[in-house]
Amino acid sequence: METMTATIERTPAATTAPAAETPRQKATRFVWAGLRIALGWTFLWAFLDKMFGLGHETPAKNAWINGGSPTKGFLSFGAAGPFQGFYHDIAGAAWADWLFMLGLLGIGVALLLGIGTRIAAAAGGLLLVMMWTAVLPPENNPFMDDHLIYAGLLAGLALVGAGNTLGLGRAWAKLPLVQRLPWLR
């Protein structure tokens, strides 16, 4: 009996054209990119206002650049709930001010540029959950507030690669360091 063997011609993945993007997929990419940019601006604005006292939430006399503390006021007088003591203890500490401000700046810039979206999402999520725990329970709901919603949004931004649209995410991903350490994407 003669055996038959089938041969399959395989085309390497690099030579196949990507599937055409549907209008819905394109719109989805741009919605995620817009949300990334909006949330990035939210973090960067908080940094700028606290740094320079632009008068929106922080008066010039309380600006970090003028010797004010970005953590002292809120953590001393606004913190409530089960973690109140912890937040009162770190209010105004130089290390807390530096970590908070560097976090706001780094997360904001990364999201605006579309680079390091994964690490920005993780750091931003941690910062937002800590802000949520500073005022438990939230004022308008038994447990949910905008901090948790923003943290979820950050996770979504990282999962969909939102930095690749209207951002530098693709170029960032090609850097040798980022290729060696993919968590930097």
Sequence and secondary structure as in RCSB ss.txt:
>XXXX:A:sequence
METMTATIERTPAATTAPAAETPRQKATRFVWAGLRIALGWTFLWAFLDKMFGLGHETPAKNAWINGGSPTKGFL
SFGAAGPFQGFYHDIAGAAWADWLFMLGLLGIGVALLLGIGTRIAAAAGGLLLVMMWTAVLPPENNPFMDDHLIY
AGLLAGLALVGAGNTLGLGRAWAKLPLVQRLPWLR
>XXXX:A:secstr
            GGGS      HHHHHHHHHHHHHHHHHHHHHHHHHHHHHHT SSSS GGG GGGT  TTHHHH
HHT BSTTHHHHHHHTT HHHHHHHHHHHHHHHHHHHHT SHHHHHHHHHHHHHHHHHTBSS SSSSS  HHHHH
HHHHHHHHHHTGGGSSSSHHHHHTSHHHHH GGG 
